[in-house]
């Protein structure tokens, strides 16, 4: 088990490079990924859910399973920062997208501009990424508030995902607008419930049960330290890494092959620059808003990461399954996914430290 922990830790530290490798593999060898994407998982209410939706549900379930939610009730005593963070996550991306739509009118290719805007709209509609909790804690942010923001935005996603998609449809044109509105109407709420909310709740309940079961059955389970979850955490984290990489590979298939076979340097540069600008502004706005409202540094750090990190895996699954006719929509999502991890690793080093009281008179 110790060797497994070391392996998982090494893979987590190299996750960014592993993701880049998965993207390259998707461009060079897309066949297996496209075959996986074609595997049907279920059909609910006339809406098909492919295997990718199941992979996303596993990732969200594991996030809930490993969440330390014991202190979440404390947030209800001071709900202001929690409500603020959820509101920022739901509304700020649309404001930034509106600015991007103004600039996109000057781009020489309307199709490329609309692909970029639709991809950014899908990112902005998603809840806070679970990884925000890890980065926030590493920068001395509030672990409780960070987890609350992830769970709060996730539980509200049946409302916020369709809202974000409809707002994105208003800021795009033509078939891209129609696809976003259609995704919001036909799959937005159901996708959020089945692929995001329900797995998260099941993960939370399973984690609580595994941690409390030794106390409920002391005669059968005398070793109660850490509950039943702690011994299997290395396995859970390794499985989660494998699923995340597989999901990234399958999402990228179909989008990156044309990039490699028929490269379009100016469009790629546009995608990277706009995704980097939107991601950077999201982090910055979260920090500035928290400061204006006199939040303490720990809460401000949590709000900053919640503002800048969205669940890009969910947006990629939705793009690949609901807007398959426009594979270029995935490019800004893939770029944002990598950039938010790079920026998240750098934000903690530039945020100012907690102010300490000076010496008394």
C-alpha positions as CSV (number, residue, x, y, z in Angstrom):
1,X,0.0,0.0,0.0
2,X,2.9,2.3,0.7
3,X,4.3,1.7,-2.8
4,X,0.8,2.5,-4.2
5,X,0.8,5.8,-2.3
6,X,4.2,6.7,-3.7
7,X,3.1,5.8,-7.2
8,X,-0.1,7.8,-6.9
9,X,1.8,10.8,-5.5
10,X,4.3,10.7,-8.4
11,X,1.5,10.5,-11.0
12,X,-0.3,13.5,-9.3
13,X,2.8,15.6,-9.4
14,X,3.2,14.8,-13.1
15,X,-0.5,15.1,-14.0
16,X,0.0,18.2,-16.2
17,X,2.5,16.4,-18.4
18,X,0.4,13.2,-18.4
19,X,-2.6,15.3,-19.6
20,X,-0.5,16.9,-22.4
21,X,0.6,13.4,-23.4
22,X,-3.1,12.2,-23.5
23,X,-3.9,15.2,-25.7
24,X,-1.0,14.3,-28.1
25,X,-2.1,10.7,-28.2
26,X,-5.7,11.8,-29.0
27,X,-4.3,13.7,-32.0
28,X,-2.1,11.0,-33.2
29,X,-4.2,7.9,-32.4
30,X,-7.8,8.9,-32.0
31,X,-9.3,5.6,-33.0
32,X,-9.6,3.9,-29.5
33,X,-10.9,7.1,-28.0
34,X,-13.6,7.6,-30.7
35,X,-14.6,3.9,-30.2
36,X,-15.0,4.6,-26.4
37,X,-17.0,7.7,-27.1
38,X,-19.4,5.7,-29.2
39,X,-20.2,3.2,-26.4
40,X,-23.8,3.9,-25.1
41,X,-24.2,3.9,-21.4
42,X,-27.9,4.7,-20.8
43,X,-30.9,6.5,-22.2
44,X,-33.0,8.6,-19.8
45,X,-36.1,10.4,-21.0
46,X,-35.1,10.2,-24.6
47,X,-31.6,11.6,-23.9
48,X,-28.6,9.4,-24.6
49,X,-25.7,9.3,-22.1
50,X,-22.5,7.8,-23.5
51,X,-19.6,6.2,-21.7
52,X,-18.0,9.6,-21.1
53,X,-20.8,10.6,-18.9
54,X,-20.2,7.6,-16.7
55,X,-16.5,8.3,-16.5
56,X,-17.3,11.9,-15.4
57,X,-19.7,10.5,-12.8
58,X,-16.9,8.3,-11.4
59,X,-14.6,11.4,-11.1
60,X,-17.3,13.4,-9.3
61,X,-18.2,10.4,-7.0
62,X,-14.5,10.1,-6.0
63,X,-14.4,13.8,-5.3
64,X,-17.4,13.4,-2.9
65,X,-16.0,10.2,-1.4
66,X,-12.7,11.8,-0.4
67,X,-14.2,15.2,0.7
68,X,-13.7,16.1,4.4
69,X,-17.2,17.5,4.9
70,X,-17.4,17.4,8.7
71,X,-17.0,21.1,9.2
72,X,-19.4,22.2,6.4
73,X,-22.2,23.0,8.8
74,X,-20.0,25.8,10.2
75,X,-20.5,27.7,6.9
76,X,-24.2,28.2,7.7
77,X,-23.3,30.4,10.6
78,X,-21.6,32.9,8.2
79,X,-23.0,32.1,4.8
80,X,-21.9,35.4,3.1
81,X,-18.6,34.1,1.6
82,X,-20.3,30.9,0.4
83,X,-23.1,32.7,-1.3
84,X,-20.7,35.2,-2.8
85,X,-18.4,32.5,-4.2
86,X,-21.3,30.5,-5.8
87,X,-22.6,33.8,-7.3
88,X,-19.2,34.7,-8.7
89,X,-18.8,31.2,-10.2
90,X,-22.3,31.4,-11.8
91,X,-22.2,35.0,-13.2
92,X,-18.6,36.1,-13.7
93,X,-17.9,33.9,-16.7
94,X,-20.9,35.3,-18.6
95,X,-19.6,38.9,-18.0
96,X,-16.2,37.9,-19.3
97,X,-17.8,36.0,-22.2
98,X,-19.7,39.2,-23.1
99,X,-16.4,41.1,-23.4
100,X,-14.9,38.3,-25.5
101,X,-17.9,38.3,-27.8
102,X,-17.3,42.0,-28.6
103,X,-13.7,41.4,-29.5
104,X,-14.6,38.3,-31.5
105,X,-16.5,40.4,-34.0
106,X,-13.1,41.6,-35.4
107,X,-11.8,38.1,-36.0
108,X,-11.5,37.2,-39.7
109,X,-13.3,33.8,-39.4
110,X,-16.8,33.9,-37.9
111,X,-16.8,30.1,-37.5
112,X,-13.5,30.1,-35.5
113,X,-14.8,33.0,-33.4
114,X,-18.1,31.3,-32.6
115,X,-16.3,28.0,-31.8
116,X,-14.1,29.8,-29.3
117,X,-17.1,31.6,-27.7
118,X,-19.2,28.4,-27.5
119,X,-16.3,26.6,-25.8
120,X,-15.8,29.4,-23.3
121,X,-19.6,29.4,-22.6
122,X,-19.5,25.7,-21.8
123,X,-16.6,26.2,-19.4
124,X,-18.3,29.1,-17.7
125,X,-21.6,27.2,-17.2
126,X,-19.9,24.5,-15.1
127,X,-19.5,24.3,-11.3
128,X,-16.3,24.9,-9.4
129,X,-13.6,22.2,-10.1
130,X,-12.9,19.8,-7.2
131,X,-9.2,20.5,-7.7
132,X,-9.8,24.0,-6.4
133,X,-9.9,22.6,-2.8
134,X,-6.4,21.2,-3.2
135,X,-4.8,24.4,-4.6
136,X,-6.6,26.6,-2.1
137,X,-5.4,24.6,0.9
138,X,-1.8,24.7,-0.6
139,X,-2.1,28.5,-0.5
140,X,-3.4,28.6,3.1
141,X,-6.9,29.2,2.0
142,X,-10.0,28.1,3.9
143,X,-10.4,24.4,3.3
144,X,-14.0,24.5,4.7
145,X,-15.1,27.4,2.5
146,X,-13.3,25.9,-0.6
147,X,-15.1,22.6,-0.2
148,X,-18.4,24.4,0.5
149,X,-18.0,26.3,-2.8
150,X,-17.3,23.1,-4.7
151,X,-20.3,21.3,-3.2
152,X,-22.6,24.4,-3.3
153,X,-22.0,25.1,-7.0
154,X,-22.3,21.4,-7.7
155,X,-25.7,21.1,-6.0
156,X,-26.9,24.2,-7.8
157,X,-25.7,23.0,-11.2
158,X,-29.1,21.8,-12.4
159,X,-30.0,25.5,-12.3
160,X,-26.7,27.1,-13.2
161,X,-25.7,24.9,-16.1
162,X,-28.8,25.5,-18.2
163,X,-28.7,29.2,-17.2
164,X,-25.0,29.5,-18.3
165,X,-25.7,27.7,-21.6
166,X,-28.7,29.9,-22.4
167,X,-26.7,33.0,-21.7
168,X,-23.9,31.6,-23.8
169,X,-26.5,31.1,-26.6
170,X,-27.4,34.7,-26.4
171,X,-23.8,35.8,-26.9
172,X,-23.2,33.5,-29.9
173,X,-24.8,33.3,-33.3
174,X,-26.1,30.8,-35.9
175,X,-25.9,27.1,-35.3
176,X,-23.6,27.6,-32.3
177,X,-26.3,29.6,-30.5
178,X,-28.9,26.9,-31.4
179,X,-26.7,24.1,-30.1
180,X,-26.1,25.8,-26.8
181,X,-29.8,26.6,-26.3
182,X,-30.6,23.0,-27.4
183,X,-28.1,21.5,-24.9
184,X,-29.6,23.7,-22.1
185,X,-33.1,22.6,-22.9
186,X,-32.6,18.9,-23.6
187,X,-29.7,17.9,-21.4
188,X,-28.6,20.7,-19.1
189,X,-30.6,19.9,-16.0
190,X,-30.6,16.1,-16.5
191,X,-26.9,16.0,-17.3
192,X,-26.2,18.0,-14.1
193,X,-28.3,15.8,-11.9
194,X,-27.2,12.4,-13.3
195,X,-23.5,13.1,-14.0
196,X,-22.7,15.7,-11.3
197,X,-25.1,16.1,-8.4
198,X,-26.2,12.5,-7.8
199,X,-22.6,11.0,-8.0
200,X,-21.4,13.8,-5.7
201,X,-24.1,13.1,-3.1
202,X,-23.5,9.3,-3.3
203,X,-19.8,9.9,-2.8
204,X,-20.4,12.0,0.3
205,X,-22.8,9.5,1.8
206,X,-20.5,6.6,1.0
207,X,-17.5,8.4,2.6
208,X,-19.5,9.2,5.7
209,X,-20.8,5.6,6.0
210,X,-17.3,4.1,5.6
211,X,-15.8,6.4,8.2
212,X,-18.6,5.8,10.7
213,X,-19.2,2.1,10.2
214,X,-16.4,0.9,12.6
215,X,-18.1,2.9,15.4
216,X,-21.5,1.4,14.5
217,X,-20.0,-2.2,14.5
218,X,-17.2,-2.1,17.1
219,X,-17.2,-5.8,17.8
220,X,-16.7,-6.8,14.2
221,X,-14.4,-3.9,13.3
222,X,-12.1,-3.2,16.2
223,X,-9.5,-1.1,14.3
224,X,-11.4,2.1,14.0
225,X,-8.6,4.6,13.3
226,X,-9.5,6.6,10.2
227,X,-12.5,4.4,9.5
228,X,-12.8,2.1,6.5
229,X,-12.1,4.7,3.9
230,X,-8.5,5.6,4.9
231,X,-7.0,2.2,3.9
232,X,-8.5,2.3,0.4
233,X,-7.8,5.9,-0.4
234,X,-4.6,5.2,-2.4
235,X,-6.6,2.8,-4.6
236,X,-9.4,5.4,-5.0
237,X,-7.0,8.1,-6.0
238,X,-5.1,5.9,-8.5
239,X,-8.4,4.8,-10.1
240,X,-9.5,8.5,-10.2
241,X,-6.2,9.4,-12.0
242,X,-6.7,6.7,-14.6
243,X,-10.3,7.8,-15.2
244,X,-9.4,11.5,-15.4
245,X,-6.7,10.7,-18.0
246,X,-9.0,8.4,-20.0
247,X,-11.7,11.0,-19.9
248,X,-9.2,13.7,-21.1
249,X,-8.1,11.4,-24.0
250,X,-11.6,10.5,-25.1
251,X,-12.7,14.2,-24.9
252,X,-9.8,15.3,-27.0
253,X,-10.3,12.7,-29.8
254,X,-11.9,14.2,-32.8
255,X,-10.8,17.8,-31.9
256,X,-7.0,17.5,-32.0
257,X,-6.6,15.3,-35.1
258,X,-7.5,18.1,-37.5
259,X,-5.2,20.4,-35.5
260,X,-2.3,18.1,-36.1
261,X,-3.2,17.1,-39.7
262,X,-4.3,20.6,-40.8
263,X,-2.7,23.1,-38.3
264,X,-4.2,26.5,-38.2
265,X,-1.6,28.6,-36.2
266,X,-3.6,31.8,-35.9
267,X,-6.7,30.1,-34.6
268,X,-4.6,28.1,-32.1
269,X,-2.9,31.2,-30.9
270,X,-6.3,32.9,-30.5
271,X,-7.7,30.0,-28.5
272,X,-4.7,29.9,-26.1
273,X,-4.5,33.7,-25.7
274,X,-8.3,34.1,-25.1
275,X,-8.5,31.1,-22.7
276,X,-5.4,32.4,-20.8
277,X,-6.9,35.9,-20.6
278,X,-10.3,34.6,-19.4
279,X,-8.7,32.3,-16.8
280,X,-6.4,35.0,-15.5
281,X,-9.2,37.6,-15.2
282,X,-11.4,35.0,-13.4
283,X,-8.7,34.5,-10.8
284,X,-8.0,38.3,-10.5
285,X,-11.7,39.2,-10.2
286,X,-12.3,36.7,-7.5
287,X,-9.4,38.1,-5.5
288,X,-10.4,41.7,-6.1
289,X,-14.1,41.1,-5.2
290,X,-13.1,39.3,-2.0
291,X,-10.8,42.2,-1.0
292,X,-13.5,44.8,-1.7
293,X,-15.9,43.0,0.6
294,X,-13.2,42.8,3.3
295,X,-13.0,39.0,3.4
296,X,-10.1,37.5,5.4
297,X,-7.2,36.2,3.5
298,X,-8.2,32.5,4.0
299,X,-11.7,33.2,2.6
300,X,-10.3,35.4,-0.2
301,X,-7.9,32.6,-1.3
302,X,-10.8,30.1,-1.5
303,X,-12.9,32.6,-3.4
304,X,-10.0,33.3,-5.8
305,X,-9.6,29.6,-6.7
306,X,-13.3,29.0,-7.0
307,X,-13.6,31.9,-9.4
308,X,-10.8,30.7,-11.6
309,X,-11.3,26.9,-11.7
310,X,-14.3,25.4,-13.4
311,X,-15.0,21.7,-14.0
312,X,-13.5,21.5,-17.5
313,X,-14.1,17.7,-17.7
314,X,-17.9,18.2,-17.5
315,X,-17.8,21.0,-20.1
316,X,-15.7,18.7,-22.4
317,X,-18.1,15.8,-22.0
318,X,-21.1,18.1,-22.7
319,X,-19.3,19.6,-25.8
320,X,-18.4,16.2,-27.2
321,X,-21.8,14.6,-26.6
322,X,-24.2,17.5,-27.3
323,X,-22.3,19.6,-29.9
324,X,-20.6,16.8,-31.9
325,X,-20.9,18.7,-35.2
326,X,-18.5,21.4,-34.1
327,X,-15.4,19.6,-32.7
328,X,-13.4,22.9,-32.7
329,X,-15.5,23.9,-29.7
330,X,-13.4,21.5,-27.6
331,X,-10.2,23.4,-28.3
332,X,-10.8,26.3,-25.9
333,X,-12.0,23.8,-23.3
334,X,-8.9,21.7,-23.6
335,X,-6.7,24.9,-23.5
336,X,-8.6,26.3,-20.5
337,X,-8.2,22.9,-18.7
338,X,-4.4,23.0,-18.9
339,X,-4.1,26.7,-18.3
340,X,-6.2,26.8,-15.2
341,X,-3.9,24.1,-13.7
342,X,-0.8,26.1,-14.6
343,X,-2.2,29.3,-13.2
344,X,-3.6,27.6,-10.1
345,X,-0.1,26.4,-9.3
346,X,1.3,30.0,-9.7
347,X,-1.5,32.0,-8.0
348,X,-0.5,31.0,-4.5
349,X,3.0,32.3,-5.0
350,X,1.8,35.8,-6.0
351,X,-1.0,36.3,-3.5
352,X,0.0,38.6,-0.6
353,X,0.5,37.0,2.8
354,X,-1.8,37.4,5.7
355,X,-1.3,40.7,7.4
356,X,-0.1,40.5,11.0
357,X,-0.7,43.0,13.7
358,X,2.2,45.3,14.4
359,X,3.8,45.7,17.8
360,X,1.8,47.4,20.5
361,X,2.6,50.9,21.8
